[in-house]
Amino acid sequence: MVAFVTKGGLVASDVQHKSFVADTAKLPELTPFPLIMGVLLGIIFGASSLYLALKVGMTVSASIPIAVLSITIFRGLAKVLGTRKASILENNIVQTTGSAGESIAFGVAVTMPALLILGYDMELTRVALVAILGSLLGILMMIPLRYALIVKAHKELAYPEGTACAAVLISGEKGGTSALTVFTGFFFGFFYKLANVGMKLWTDVPEKIFSTYKGSYFSTEVSPELLGVGYIIGPRIAGIMIAGGILSAFVLTPAIVLFGGGLAAPIFPATKLISQMSVHEIWKSYVLYIGAGAVAAGGIISLFQSLPVIAKAFVSGLGNLRAAGVGTKSKKRTEQDLSMRFVVLGIIGLVFTITVAPQLNVQHPLGGLLVVFFGFLFVTVSSRLTGEIGSSSNPISGMTVATLLITCLIFVLMGWIGPEYRVTALSIAAVVCIAASNGGTTSQDLKTGYLVGGTPKLQQIGILVGSLTSALVIGYTILVLIDASTIYSKRSFPGVTFDVSKLGSADHKLHGPDSTRDSGSYYSMHLTEPTNGVEPGKYLLNEKGEIAYLVDPGINGALKARDDGTPVQKYDAPKARLMSLIIDGILTQKLPWGLVLLGVFIAVVLEFCGIASLPFAVGVYLPISSSAPIFFGGLIRWIVDRSSKKSSEDSDSSPGVLLSSGLIAGGAIAGIAVALGALNEGLMKKLDLSQSVGDLSSSPVFAYFIFAIMCAFVLAVGKEWLLKPSKR
């Protein structure tokens, strides 16, 4: 296929590099208004993603929703104010800048709340510093990998959501039938998700637990965004993922029930008998560790397989550093990156800050070296995973688990097992987690820019600006959410006192709504085991050493109402609970290594069988409810492609892919809107229409029926029975 250039410098098609905008085109790109809009949207999406991650431990990619909003806002302003329409490159800068907020929010939400569970306070400076350092580290480490992962591996790594985002931008630029297909998918996905999760007209995760085969179950999150991701990544990866989910739900969990159901004592890390546990409790207590071990092993194997390409990219980057910028002006616009000198000096500065910052409690240079090692390892793995399965299904928390496992093991070998090293281990894991999350997002954005013809250097500047602004706001946001849900309950233990001289200074105050009832300062004490009749937990003590308050945190707290009876919403933060369990488990030498090693050798066996272990491990680690809709999307793509005579290049820009891009965008925006609306309980009660449909709202059959309608719609568009592409 031969490319041609229009008057505006836009390339209609180019099989070689897939750029929509020609390298010689001189279109506005990094201008002030798109940069400001990207910052504002990044803050909004970061805050909503943080809330969602605290609730359920996951987020949705923000790049596509932000791209759709950018196109819509700029078009609206052009009509109302008579301003010029934004170029496709300016819209690309908006989504690049804004996408940082979601990735940082996820990294913060799955790590920092573990401080509260471990009995420490969550300080603004600590959270903001971790967010800034991690996000910048991820971007800087991704810059020298761009050529290897985005350019050279273009056909190998699809970056489904990055490709979908490019399709949204291109369709918005071209208009016509392509735009109609994308925006049809967008509105279908938006109203479907709103009716499902917001209005609660049907259950969002129908489930069947099989009584004849104890321990087995099947569930599906009937969401448009996961169905769209499955269609874009295709049947192969989707099939491998569901295979991992089947192993989890139909092999591992039933095996645990079969062999452990008759035991008379709990098996660590669970505190309940296996016979008394639900399938979900078994998954959280045991299978999750197996999946984490498989993800860690699969990531390391993937890294070693990629070493030749990565090494070549770094050699090329070091050549640029030695050249000290010579010849930069002669480079093509679409090949320009930030200089390697900037990258190297930036990483050195970040590592120095990580080592000396008192908030992170990294007491030894080894901590900084661990951050560099794990940062490079998991930024690379995260970027490749994002290229294979998309950022929404990227198991960043599994990489964080691997970081914590190895870091804590090193600490044990060094004899660093004191309470102060818990903060050190968590700080290292948090920085690496955010770096991996933002590195994957950066690679996705650079893929979008590669497809539309953006300038990598300007995109990298945009995401650096977006990361700095979002990191600062996310620190405030998480403190506001946690303070609002923390309960300070009056407690009195007559005759029981503690030595406050060992508790530091009396500078702890009540926060949130309870702060109005008491402005005094107290000593803070965290008990890890029953003492003098006092249960484990965090307490505030007066100057006499007497307990005044039990502090029930907003994360993983047990109390549901304040002393005056006011109900309080708590956050489950499942991933943060896992992090705290790992830290305590290893430093106290109680981690279930057997479960982790099971996952490691599952990955090894798959690799010997010639099967990519990483997507399979993702399927084990994620609930089967997440991998099932992705599989259905891949199955629909298989049916469409099997009967189609189109080339792979045409298939990647087919109506089905465009519609799936819209489904991802619409479902994501609706999910975020519902998450924001959940902050207002009155609004959500008015939106809840479940009573109007009676038992149908909880019926799995009805939920699958509605989901089948959406699948049929995607199939019809993919087969071009509906929304046929224009022949012009």
DRENMIBA-119271 format. One record per residue (C-alpha): y, z, x. Coordinates in steps of 0.02 Angstrom, whole numbers, padded with zeros to 5 digits, always signed. Layout:
residues N
YZX...
//
This chain:
residues 728
+00000+00000+00000+00168-00051+00072+00317+00064+00057+00483+00001-00003+00655+00080+00005+00775+00083-00141+00964+00076-00129+00976+00265-00125+00859+00277+00022+00710+00336-00081+00536+00281-00034+00435+00240-00189+00268+00254-00101+00206+00276+00076+00023+00308+00110+00055+00356+00291+00169+00505+00272+00190+00525+00084+00379+00546+00099+00477+00509-00059+00642+00507+00036+00659+00393+00187+00689+00471+00357+00850+00369+00371+00917+00425+00202+01078+00526+00207+01067+00635+00053+01147+00808+00031+01021+00944+00077+01072+01115+00144+01234+01135+00046+01309+01303-00008+01275+01298-00195+01087+01259-00184+01070+01394-00050+01157+01523-00161+01055+01471-00312+00895+01488-00210+00945+01662-00154+00981+01719-00333+00821+01646-00404+00724+01721-00258+00792+01894-00299+00748+01875-00484+00572+01809-00451+00545+01938-00314+00587+02082-00431+00476+02018-00571+00333+01980-00450+00346+02156-00380+00325+02228-00554+00175+02116-00589+00094+02162-00423+00116+02348-00458+00035+02325-00627-00114+02215-00588-00113+02184-00400-00072+01999-00405+00075+01879-00420+00101+01697-00461+00180+01567-00349+00367+01552-00376+00398+01384-00293+00357+01274-00442+00450+01378-00573+00602+01385-00461+00595+01196-00434+00589+01167-00622+00733+01288-00650+00834+01206-00512+00816+01032-00586+00859+01096-00760+01010+01200-00706+01086+01063-00599+01062+00935-00738+01141+01053-00864+01290+01086-00750+01313+00899-00722+01321+00868-00909+01432+01017-00951+01550+01020-00801+01539+00839-00749+01478+00883-00574+01362+00771-00476+01176+00785-00501+01088+00877-00360+00985+00772-00242+00798+00797-00230+00824+00873-00057+00946+01001-00127+00821+01049-00262+00692+01066-00124+00807+01186-00030+00825+01291-00189+00637+01311-00211+00611+01342-00024+00744+01477-00017+00689+01558-00179+00503+01561-00145+00520+01698-00013+00552+01833-00143+00381+01820-00225+00283+01821-00062+00378+01972+00005+00358+02064-00160+00170+02045-00154+00158+02108+00025+00266+02260-00014+00174+02301-00176-00002+02300-00103+00040+02409+00048+00191+02523+00036+00140+02619-00122-00009+02684-00021+00118+02800+00061+00135+02894-00104-00053+02908-00125-00067+02976+00053+00066+03106+00012+00218+03031+00100+00388+02985+00030+00437+02804+00010+00606+02785+00095+00722+02637+00068+00747+02605+00254+00560+02602+00285+00521+02482+00142+00667+02366+00181+00628+02365+00367+00445+02324+00339+00492+02186+00217+00619+02108+00335+00511+02118+00491+00355+02052+00404+00441+01908+00317+00533+01849+00473+00375+01864+00578+00278+01755+00456+00410+01619+00458+00431+01618+00646+00244+01608+00678+00225+01466+00552+00357+01356+00633+00253+01302+00786+00102+01277+00672+00190+01154+00556+00134+00996+00645-00048+01053+00656-00067+01113+00477+00055+01004+00379+00065+00838+00472-00099+00816+00565-00207+00900+00432-00115+00812+00289-00272+00735+00213-00379+00888+00247-00265+01022+00174-00205+00978-00001-00088+01128-00027-00114+01112-00216+00039+01209-00270+00147+01131-00134+00088+00960-00191+00120+01009-00371+00295+01066-00326+00328+00899-00241+00267+00811-00398+00389+00914-00502+00534+00869-00387+00488+00684-00379+00462+00674-00567+00629+00758-00597+00710+00630-00481+00624+00476-00553+00625+00525-00736+00524+00411-00850+00344+00443-00896+00305+00548-00741+00440+00672-00786+00379+00673-00966+00203+00716-00909+00261+00859-00797+00377+00934-00925+00249+00914-01065+00132+01018-00958+00271+01141-00923+00312+01174-01106+00129+01174-01156+00090+01302-01021+00244+01406-01060+00214+01424-01248+00026+01444-01223+00054+01589-01102+00190+01665-01211+00079+01662-01365-00067+01731-01265+00007+01868-01156+00173+01900-01244+00128+01885-01429-00052+01938-01397-00120+01813-01524-00283+01802-01427-00359+01902-01285-00312+01840-01112-00476+01889-01026-00625+01867-01144-00780+01948-01074-00966+01958-01107-01073+02097-01031-01258+02055-01039-01369+02199-01095-01534+02113-01054-01483+02084-00873-01401+02249-00832-01247+02241-00722-01211+02057-00754-01058+01995-00845-00948+01843-00866-00762+01835-00901-00625+01705-00893-00438+01723-00882-00390+01588-01006-00228+01547-00917-00144+01377-00897-00089+01408-00718-00265+01442-00652-00335+01294-00747-00199+01186-00668-00238+01252-00493-00422+01209-00519-00380+01030-00571-00268+01005-00419-00387+01077-00288-00530+00975-00359-00715+01009-00397-00778+01044-00221-00672+01196-00178-00674+01254-00359-00864+01245-00359-00879+01346-00199-00762+01478-00270-00859+01500-00431-01019+01513-00327-00943+01665-00244-00897+01735-00414-01075+01708-00477-01144+01800-00326-01027+01944-00366-01058+01955-00554-01241+01899-00567-01319+01955-00402-01226+02095-00313-01173+02199-00463-01344+02190-00550-01429+02231-00384-01322+02387-00365-01366+02439-00543-01551+02404-00515-01569+02501-00353-01436+02635-00383-01450+02669-00568-01578+02807-00543-01485+02901-00407-01435+03080-00444-01280+03081-00332-01131+02964-00312-01126+02844-00165-00963+02836-00068-00833+02771-00097-00866+02799-00283-00856+02975-00354-00962+02938-00508-01147+02905-00531-01188+02720-00531-01277+02745-00698-01112+02807-00771-01004+02667-00700-00948+02510-00790-00973+02340-00708-00789+02337-00663-00799+02507-00580-00948+02448-00480-00851+02293-00428-00700+02396-00373-00803+02527-00283-00931+02417-00195-00918+02228-00217-00734+02228-00168-00781+02293+00005-00916+02159+00022-00789+02026-00025-00663+02096+00097-00791+02087+00238-00833+01907+00191-00649+01857+00184-00616+01936+00353-00766+01849+00432-00726+01683+00348-00546+01693+00407-00597+01727+00587-00723+01585+00583-00590+01469+00511-00471+01522+00648-00595+01478+00786-00633+01311+00704-00447+01272+00705-00411+01328+00883-00407+01152+00961-00278+01089+00837-00178+01252+00847-00181+01250+01038-00116+01071+01039+00025+01120+00922+00075+01265+01034+00068+01158+01191+00183+01035+01105+00297+01176+01054+00302+01248+01229+00346+01075+01293+00496+01078+01178+00541+01249+01248+00532+01187+01429+00637+01037+01384+00771+01160+01325+00823+01048+01183+00826+00885+01282+00796+00738+01167+00817+00838+01008+00953+00722+00947+00836+00573+00959+00706+00652+00845+00681+00589+00670+00760+00698+00538+00592+00736+00456+00519+00795+00622+00651+00923+00671+00601+01108+00679+00696+01260+00738+00683+01268+00927+00538+01357+01012+00665+01459+01109+00728+01531+00944+00549+01564+00889+00495+01653+01049+00653+01758+01065+00643+01802+00880+00462+01862+00893+00502+01965+01049+00648+02046+00959+00541+02084+00806+00401+02161+00909+00527+02270+01002+00602+02329+00837+00429+02366+00765+00386+02471+00918+00545+02576+00926+00593+02594+00741+00564+02776+00692+00534+02730+00509+00374+02638+00556+00307+02776+00668+00227+02650+00788+00210+02773+00931+00133+02660+01062+00164+02481+01127-00014+02444+01071+00052+02445+00893+00171+02302+00931+00032+02203+01015-00081+02228+00864+00057+02161+00751+00073+02004+00860-00115+01976+00866-00151+02003+00682+00010+01915+00633-00041+01756+00725-00219+01769+00662-00182+01793+00478-00027+01683+00466-00139+01542+00525-00280+01590+00407-00160+01615+00261-00080+01446+00291-00248+01358+00294-00307+01451+00139-00148+01404+00048-00186+01225+00095-00362+01238+00023-00345+01342-00135-00160+01373-00163-00052+01526-00138-00093+01608-00307-00276+01626-00257-00241+01666-00074-00328+01833-00036-00188+01909+00068-00248+02082+00022-00417+02041+00100-00329+01998+00263-00233+02161+00251-00397+02253+00227-00465+02171+00384-00308+02221+00480-00324+02401+00422-00510+02406+00463-00487+02349+00642-00326+02445+00672-00397+02609+00610-00557+02581+00709-00454+02557+00868-00360+02717+00826-00524+02812+00809-00583+02746+00978-00416+02800+01054-00431+02972+00974-00279+02943+00862-00344+03022+00702-00201+03141+00659-00105+03129+00494+00045+03045+00580-00061+02893+00625-00088+02853+00442+00092+02793+00429+00070+02696+00592-00086+02605+00530-00007+02568+00362+00154+02504+00443+00055+02383+00553-00046+02322+00403+00109+02306+00294+00204+02199+00421+00050+02089+00446+00021+02077+00258+00199+02020+00223+00194+01902+00373+00033+01821+00309+00101+01810+00132+00266+01733+00186+00180+01622+00314+00071+01547+00178+00222+01522+00066+00319+01442+00209+00177+01320+00243+00171+01276+00059+00358+01244+00056+00348+01138+00214+00209+01036+00132+00324+01004-00016+00462+00953+00103+00341+00840+00197+00296+00750+00035+00473+00729-00029+00553+00691+00140+00646+00853+00176+00709+00912+00345+00592+01050+00410+00730+01133+00511+00843+01151+00360+00699+01215+00254+00660+01345+00387+00842+01403+00386+00837+01414+00197+00682+01522+00189+00749+01635+00327+00905+01667+00222+00800+01691+00065+00686+01814+00154+00827+01924+00218+00912+01937+00049+00753+01962-00053+00685+02093+00067+00840+02201+00046+00836+02192-00144+00648+02221-00158+00669+02386-00066+00788+02448-00199+00682+02377-00341+00520+02465-00294+00611+02631-00276+00691+02612-00447+00525+02570-00530+00431+02712-00445+00567+02842-00470+00575+02800-00655+00388+02833-00675+00369+02985-00562+00344+03151-00652+00402+03319-00584+00302+03446-00683+00341+03633-00674+00202+03733-00591+00180+03917-00552+00043+04004-00453+00082+04191-00452+00043+04273-00286+00013+04107-00196+00134+04063-00056+00133+03942+00091+00214+03945+00262+00365+03830+00243+00406+03838+00429+00276+03703+00457+00345+03588+00321+00503+03526+00404+00669+03545+00314+00704+03579+00131+00781+03409+00094+00670+03345-00047+00755+03322-00215+00696+03267-00387+00719+03081-00419+00727+02973-00573+00754+03043-00749+00698+03218-00695+00840+03231-00569+00961+03280-00709+00866+03442-00742+00868+03509-00563+00980+03461-00417+00905+03586-00295+00820+03547-00129+00639+03591-00092+00505+03585+00042+00372+03451+00019+00186+03490+00041+00034+03378+00020-00137+03459-00003-00290+03352+00033-00415+03482-00027-00414+03634-00143-00321+03781-00064-00300+03957-00137-00342+03892-00310-00217+03749-00298-00287+03574-00330-00254+03432-00207-00089+03342-00232+00093+03340-00183+00202+03492-00221+00382+03548-00200+00406+03726-00134+00557+03841-00139+00622+03940+00009+00496+04079-00023+00351+03959-00006+00313+03965-00192+00260+03807-00284+00396+03748-00403+00341+03572-00452+00190+03460-00450+00245+03285-00400+00144+03158-00497+00187+02987-00422+00220+02829-00519+00079+02750-00419-00096+02810-00462-00026+02964-00552-00130+03066-00674+00004+03133-00794+00059+03020-00937+00210+03117-01001+00350+03228-00937+00363+03413-00978+00470+03372-01130+00337+03255-01199+00422+03091-01152+00286+02962-01115+00292+02879-00944+00222+02711-00892+00117+02720-00733+00072+02581-00611-00109+02557-00561-00070+02466-00396-00255+02431-00365-00230+02352-00194-00123+02496-00131-00259+02618-00184-00382+02517-00082-00270+02526+00071-00254+02714+00059-00442+02731+00039-00474+02628+00195-00351+02728+00300-00426+02893+00245-00603+02823+00256-00592+02764+00436-00482+02900+00510-00597+03028+00431-00746+02917+00477-00806+02896+00298-00784+02707+00273-00934+02615+00194-00963+02498+00341-01128+02442+00266-01037+02357+00122-00912+02273+00239-01050+02208+00353-01144+02138+00203-00994+02027+00170-00979+01979+00353-01158+01916+00362-01145+01826+00194-01005+01724+00273-01108+01693+00430-01257+01631+00327-01147+01510+00231-01074+01438+00390-01250+01408+00460-01289+01318+00297-01141+01203+00323-01038+01278+00180-00858+01332+00202-00870+01522+00192-00687+01559+00157-00674+01486-00020-00842+01567-00060-00780+01734+00006-00625+01717-00102-00739+01696-00252-00830+01856-00208-00671+01953-00176-00578+01897-00333-00644+01945-00505-00747+01806-00582-00615+01800-00718-00499+01721-00590-00619+01594-00515-00692+01538-00683-00535+01449-00750-00510+01370-00578-00688+01303-00590-00657+01232-00764-00502+01143-00697-00603+01071-00553-00741+01017-00674-00615+00921-00780-00548+00838-00622-00727+00787-00577-00754+00709-00748-00590+00613-00735-00616+00552-00557-00798+00505-00586-00749+00376-00716-00591+00320-00627-00580+00179-00502-00419+00243-00423-00403+00279-00239-00386+00459-00180-00200+00430-00151-00173+00368-00330-00282+00508-00397-00171+00638-00313-00021+00574-00413-00116+00540-00574-00060+00600-00746-00187+00741-00739-00113+00809-00577+00063+00793-00646+00013+00882-00807-00074+01019-00707+00085+01042-00605+00177+01073-00766+00044+01194-00829+00061+01297-00670+00250+01300-00686+00253+01341-00871+00119+01474-00862+00201+01555-00711+00374+01563-00790+00304+01632-00953+00204+01764-00858+00357+01819-00761+00462+01823-00921+00332+01935-01004+00329+02046-00849+00517+02067-00858+00510+02097-01045+00381+02233-01017+00520+02341-00944+00587+02351-01123+00450+02428-01230+00546+02396-01391+00559+02211-01354+00373+02197-01316+00328+02286-01478+00433+02161-01577+00351+02017-01483+00175+02082-01516+00105+01985-01665-00077+02032-01641-00086+02118-01810-00037+01958-01898-00200+01873-01845-00311+02026-01868-00476+02030-01774-00446+01857-01701-00329+01935-01572-00476+02025-01490-00611+01894-01522-00683+01815-01364-00743+01665-01466-00568+01630-01530-00496+01647-01355-00622+01522-01285-00585+01404-01432-00399+01401-01390-00439+01381-01205-00556+01235-01247-00412+01150-01338-00307+01162-01180-00451+01095-01075-00472+00949-01195-00286+00912-01184-00293+00907-00993-00446+00794-01001-00359+00676-01124-00206+00661-01013-00311+00643-00855-00411+00502-00938-00245+00425-00992-00289+00435-01176-00124+00526-01198+00042+00508-01105-00008+00344-01025+00094+00304-00869+00230+00175-00885+00193+00001-00817+00369-00027-00757
//
